[in-house]
Amino acid sequence: MRIKLYIKNHLKTKIIFFAALIILISSAFLSNFYFWATAPKQNLNPGERKLPVLMYHMISKNPTKENKFIISEKTFEEDLKYIKSHGFTAILIADLVAFSKGEKDLPEKPILLTFDDGAYNNFLYAFPLAQKYGAKFVFSPIAKESEKYSKIKDENPIYAHANWEAISKMAKSGLVEIQNHTYNMHSCHKPRIGCKKQHGESLQDYEIKLTEDLNKAQDLIEKNTGIRPTAFFYPFGAKSECSEKIIKSLGFKATFMCESRVNIIKKGNSECLLELGRFLRPQNVPSEIFFKKLNG
């Protein structure tokens, strides 16, 4: 009886072990397959580059404050170390625009690091690390918030937005490029989601509102940095069918979404800079694992 019981328990343990092993292997396979499927696999033609774009939001010194849109200062530094040691070159949108015009080449392994919303902690934590590792990044503030925090002089790293003084310092460094993320169209609540056309809103009214908002942000950024943005970052990736045409008419050379995919950039082709995909940088994922998945 004891022998039978031992065999039964032994078999049960083995079954549980192998079941867990199968689940683990399956999860790893599906995870890698997802990133493999999102990355273009075709051979590149001369004058083409694969361009992964990373999307960051907030940086925290305190890991307990991490969530979907907050990563630790340590994680960002590990990303920069990985980029530098694996032959990637962090570029700016100015480089993409020049490449799309056929005016210059891109490095063999370009990568674009982007920060949305304009949190003050980006200036406090990410900017010094960019200086330390010689890495470039794109900073896209919500212009109304930068205007607000420039007036109230609040530099709390948990919730404050970067003021124009901080933004100007980053822009003058040559490492940071300031781009447009709307003046005041960064809401995820109805009736308007991001800069998407409202239900029942006429095309004319929508065009007027979008144009006024984006131009206001353009003017403020140019006034405080001396440079007029050339790229637009859609809040939440929300757009309407007519959005691109309006934004392009305002002089923007590149637009960015929130879809997880690697981009193919073509020399001498300006259309390839529209609706580019980006990968949200998740928390609690080591750089080694994240970048390997990113590259399929």
C-alpha positions as CSV (number, residue, x, y, z in Angstrom):
1,M,0.0,0.0,0.0
2,R,2.8,2.4,0.9
3,I,4.6,1.5,-2.3
4,K,1.5,2.3,-4.3
5,L,1.0,5.6,-2.5
6,Y,4.7,6.5,-3.0
7,I,4.4,5.8,-6.8
8,K,1.2,7.8,-7.0
9,N,2.7,10.8,-5.2
10,H,5.9,10.5,-7.2
11,L,4.0,10.5,-10.5
12,K,1.9,13.4,-9.4
13,T,5.0,15.4,-8.6
14,K,6.5,14.7,-12.0
15,I,3.3,15.6,-13.8
16,I,3.1,18.9,-12.0
17,F,6.8,19.6,-12.7
18,F,6.4,18.8,-16.4
19,A,3.2,20.8,-16.7
20,A,4.9,23.8,-15.2
21,L,7.8,23.4,-17.5
22,I,5.6,23.2,-20.5
23,I,3.7,26.4,-19.5
24,L,7.1,28.2,-18.9
25,I,8.5,27.2,-22.3
26,S,5.2,28.1,-24.0
27,S,5.1,31.5,-22.4
28,A,8.7,32.3,-23.4
29,F,8.0,31.1,-27.0
30,L,4.8,33.2,-27.3
31,S,6.5,36.3,-25.8
32,N,9.4,36.0,-28.2
33,F,7.1,35.2,-31.1
34,Y,5.1,38.4,-30.4
35,F,8.2,40.6,-30.7
36,W,9.5,38.6,-33.6
37,A,6.2,39.2,-35.4
38,T,6.3,42.9,-34.8
39,A,9.8,43.4,-36.2
40,P,10.2,43.6,-40.0
41,K,12.2,40.6,-41.2
42,Q,12.7,41.4,-44.8
43,N,16.2,42.1,-46.1
44,L,16.9,45.8,-46.2
45,N,17.6,47.5,-49.5
46,P,20.5,50.0,-49.8
47,G,19.6,53.2,-48.1
48,E,17.2,51.6,-45.6
49,R,17.5,51.3,-41.9
50,K,15.5,49.6,-39.2
51,L,14.6,52.1,-36.5
52,P,13.3,51.0,-33.1
53,V,11.7,53.9,-31.1
54,L,11.4,53.7,-27.4
55,M,8.7,55.5,-25.4
56,Y,9.4,56.7,-21.9
57,H,7.3,58.9,-19.6
58,M,8.5,59.4,-16.0
59,I,11.7,58.4,-14.2
60,S,11.8,57.7,-10.4
61,K,14.6,57.3,-7.9
62,N,12.2,55.2,-5.8
63,P,11.4,51.8,-7.4
64,T,8.2,51.5,-5.2
65,K,6.8,54.4,-7.3
66,E,7.0,52.4,-10.5
67,N,3.9,51.8,-12.6
68,K,3.2,51.3,-16.3
69,F,4.5,54.8,-17.1
70,I,7.2,55.1,-14.5
71,I,10.6,53.3,-14.5
72,S,13.5,53.6,-12.1
73,E,16.5,55.8,-12.8
74,K,18.6,52.6,-12.6
75,T,16.5,50.9,-15.4
76,F,17.1,53.9,-17.7
77,E,20.8,53.8,-17.0
78,E,20.9,50.1,-17.7
79,D,19.1,50.9,-21.0
80,L,21.8,53.4,-21.9
81,K,24.6,51.0,-21.0
82,Y,23.0,48.3,-23.2
83,I,22.6,50.7,-26.1
84,K,26.2,51.8,-25.9
85,S,27.7,48.3,-25.5
86,H,25.6,46.7,-28.3
87,G,26.4,49.1,-31.1
88,F,23.3,51.2,-31.2
89,T,23.5,55.0,-31.8
90,A,20.8,57.2,-30.3
91,I,19.8,59.8,-32.9
92,L,17.5,62.8,-33.2
93,I,14.6,63.5,-35.5
94,A,16.8,66.1,-37.3
95,D,18.9,63.1,-38.4
96,L,15.8,61.3,-39.7
97,V,14.6,64.3,-41.6
98,A,18.0,64.8,-43.2
99,F,18.2,61.1,-44.1
100,S,14.7,61.2,-45.6
101,K,15.8,64.1,-47.8
102,G,18.9,62.2,-48.9
103,E,21.1,64.8,-47.3
104,K,23.0,62.5,-44.9
105,D,23.4,58.9,-43.8
106,L,22.3,57.2,-40.6
107,P,24.4,54.9,-38.4
108,E,24.0,51.2,-39.1
109,K,22.0,50.6,-35.9
110,P,20.0,53.8,-35.1
111,I,17.6,54.0,-32.2
112,L,15.4,56.9,-31.0
113,L,14.7,57.5,-27.3
114,T,11.6,59.6,-26.7
115,F,10.1,61.1,-23.6
116,D,6.4,62.1,-23.6
117,D,4.5,64.7,-21.5
118,G,7.5,66.7,-20.2
119,A,7.9,65.5,-16.6
120,Y,10.4,67.5,-14.5
121,N,12.0,64.2,-13.4
122,N,13.2,63.7,-17.0
123,F,15.4,66.7,-16.6
124,L,16.4,65.8,-13.1
125,Y,17.3,62.1,-13.7
126,A,17.3,61.2,-17.4
127,F,19.2,64.3,-18.7
128,P,22.3,63.8,-16.4
129,L,22.5,60.2,-17.5
130,A,22.2,61.2,-21.2
131,Q,25.2,63.5,-20.6
132,K,27.1,60.8,-18.8
133,Y,26.7,58.3,-21.7
134,G,26.6,60.7,-24.5
135,A,23.1,59.6,-25.5
136,K,20.6,61.7,-27.3
137,F,16.8,61.8,-26.7
138,V,13.6,63.6,-27.8
139,F,11.6,65.5,-25.2
140,S,8.0,66.3,-26.0
141,P,6.3,68.4,-23.3
142,I,2.6,69.3,-22.9
143,A,3.2,73.0,-23.5
144,K,0.4,74.2,-21.2
145,E,1.9,72.3,-18.3
146,S,5.4,73.7,-19.0
147,E,3.9,77.2,-19.1
148,K,2.0,76.5,-15.8
149,Y,5.1,75.2,-13.9
150,S,7.2,78.0,-15.2
151,K,4.9,80.4,-13.4
152,I,4.4,78.5,-10.1
153,K,8.1,77.5,-9.7
154,D,7.3,74.0,-8.5
155,E,10.0,71.4,-9.2
156,N,8.7,68.4,-7.3
157,P,10.1,65.3,-9.0
158,I,7.0,63.2,-8.4
159,Y,4.4,65.3,-10.2
160,A,5.9,68.5,-11.6
161,H,6.4,69.3,-15.3
162,A,9.6,70.7,-16.6
163,N,9.6,74.5,-16.8
164,W,10.9,76.5,-19.8
165,E,14.3,77.1,-18.0
166,A,14.9,73.3,-17.7
167,I,13.7,72.7,-21.2
168,S,16.0,75.4,-22.6
169,K,19.0,73.9,-20.8
170,M,18.3,70.5,-22.3
171,A,17.8,72.0,-25.8
172,K,21.1,73.9,-25.7
173,S,23.0,70.8,-24.7
174,G,22.8,69.4,-28.2
175,L,21.7,66.0,-26.7
176,V,18.0,66.8,-26.4
177,E,15.6,67.7,-29.1
178,I,12.3,69.4,-28.1
179,Q,9.2,68.3,-30.1
180,N,5.4,68.9,-30.0
181,H,2.9,67.0,-27.9
182,T,0.1,69.5,-28.1
183,Y,-0.5,72.7,-26.0
184,N,-3.7,71.4,-24.3
185,M,-5.0,68.3,-26.0
186,H,-3.7,65.7,-23.6
187,S,-6.9,64.3,-22.2
188,C,-8.1,60.7,-22.2
189,H,-11.7,61.7,-21.3
190,K,-14.5,62.4,-23.6
191,P,-15.7,64.4,-25.5
192,R,-12.2,64.6,-27.0
193,I,-9.6,61.8,-26.6
194,G,-6.2,63.4,-27.3
195,C,-6.3,65.4,-30.5
196,K,-8.9,63.1,-32.0
197,K,-11.9,64.7,-33.8
198,Q,-15.0,64.8,-31.5
199,H,-18.2,63.0,-32.4
200,G,-20.4,65.3,-34.4
201,E,-17.6,68.0,-34.8
202,S,-17.4,69.5,-38.2
203,L,-14.1,69.1,-40.1
204,Q,-13.7,72.8,-40.3
205,D,-14.1,73.3,-36.5
206,Y,-11.7,70.4,-35.9
207,E,-9.1,71.8,-38.2
208,I,-9.3,75.2,-36.5
209,K,-9.0,73.8,-33.0
210,L,-6.1,71.4,-33.9
211,T,-4.3,74.1,-35.8
212,E,-4.6,76.6,-33.0
213,D,-3.5,74.2,-30.3
214,L,-0.5,72.9,-32.2
215,N,0.6,76.3,-33.3
216,K,0.4,77.6,-29.8
217,A,2.7,74.9,-28.6
218,Q,5.0,75.5,-31.6
219,D,5.2,79.2,-30.7
220,L,6.0,78.6,-27.0
221,I,8.6,76.1,-27.7
222,E,10.3,78.3,-30.3
223,K,10.1,81.3,-28.0
224,N,11.8,79.4,-25.2
225,T,14.3,77.3,-27.1
226,G,14.9,79.2,-30.3
227,I,14.0,76.1,-32.4
228,R,10.6,75.3,-34.0
229,P,9.6,71.6,-33.6
230,T,9.5,69.4,-36.7
231,A,7.7,66.3,-35.3
232,F,4.4,65.7,-33.6
233,F,3.7,63.0,-31.0
234,Y,0.1,61.9,-30.8
235,P,-1.2,61.8,-27.1
236,F,-2.3,58.2,-26.5
237,G,-1.8,57.6,-30.3
238,A,-5.3,59.0,-30.8
239,K,-6.0,60.4,-34.2
240,S,-8.7,60.8,-36.8
241,E,-8.6,60.0,-40.5
242,C,-8.1,63.7,-41.3
243,S,-5.5,64.4,-38.6
244,E,-2.3,63.5,-40.6
245,K,-3.3,65.8,-43.5
246,I,-3.8,68.8,-41.1
247,I,-0.7,68.1,-39.1
248,K,1.4,67.7,-42.3
249,S,0.0,71.0,-43.6
250,L,1.4,72.8,-40.5
251,G,4.9,71.8,-41.6
252,F,5.6,68.8,-39.4
253,K,8.0,66.3,-41.0
254,A,7.4,63.3,-38.7
255,T,4.6,61.9,-36.6
256,F,4.6,59.3,-33.9
257,M,2.0,56.8,-32.7
258,C,1.9,54.3,-29.8
259,E,1.9,51.1,-31.8
260,S,4.6,48.5,-30.9
261,R,6.6,48.0,-34.1
262,V,10.0,48.5,-35.6
263,N,10.1,51.1,-38.4
264,I,11.8,51.0,-41.8
265,I,13.4,54.3,-42.7
266,K,14.2,55.0,-46.3
267,K,16.8,57.4,-47.6
268,G,15.2,60.0,-49.9
269,N,11.6,59.1,-48.8
270,S,9.9,61.7,-46.6
271,E,6.7,59.7,-46.3
272,C,8.4,57.0,-44.2
273,L,8.5,59.4,-41.3
274,L,4.8,59.5,-40.9
275,E,2.9,57.5,-38.2
276,L,6.0,55.8,-36.8
277,G,5.6,53.1,-34.2
278,R,7.1,53.1,-30.7
279,F,7.7,50.5,-27.9
280,L,6.5,51.5,-24.5
281,R,9.4,50.8,-22.1
282,P,7.9,48.5,-19.4
283,Q,8.9,48.5,-15.8
284,N,10.6,45.5,-14.0
285,V,12.0,44.1,-17.3
286,P,15.9,43.9,-17.4
287,S,17.4,45.7,-20.3
288,E,19.0,42.6,-21.7
289,I,15.6,40.8,-22.0
290,F,13.7,43.9,-23.2
291,F,16.2,44.6,-26.1
292,K,16.4,41.0,-27.2
293,K,12.7,40.9,-27.5
294,L,12.6,44.2,-29.2
295,N,15.0,42.9,-31.9
296,G,13.1,39.6,-32.2
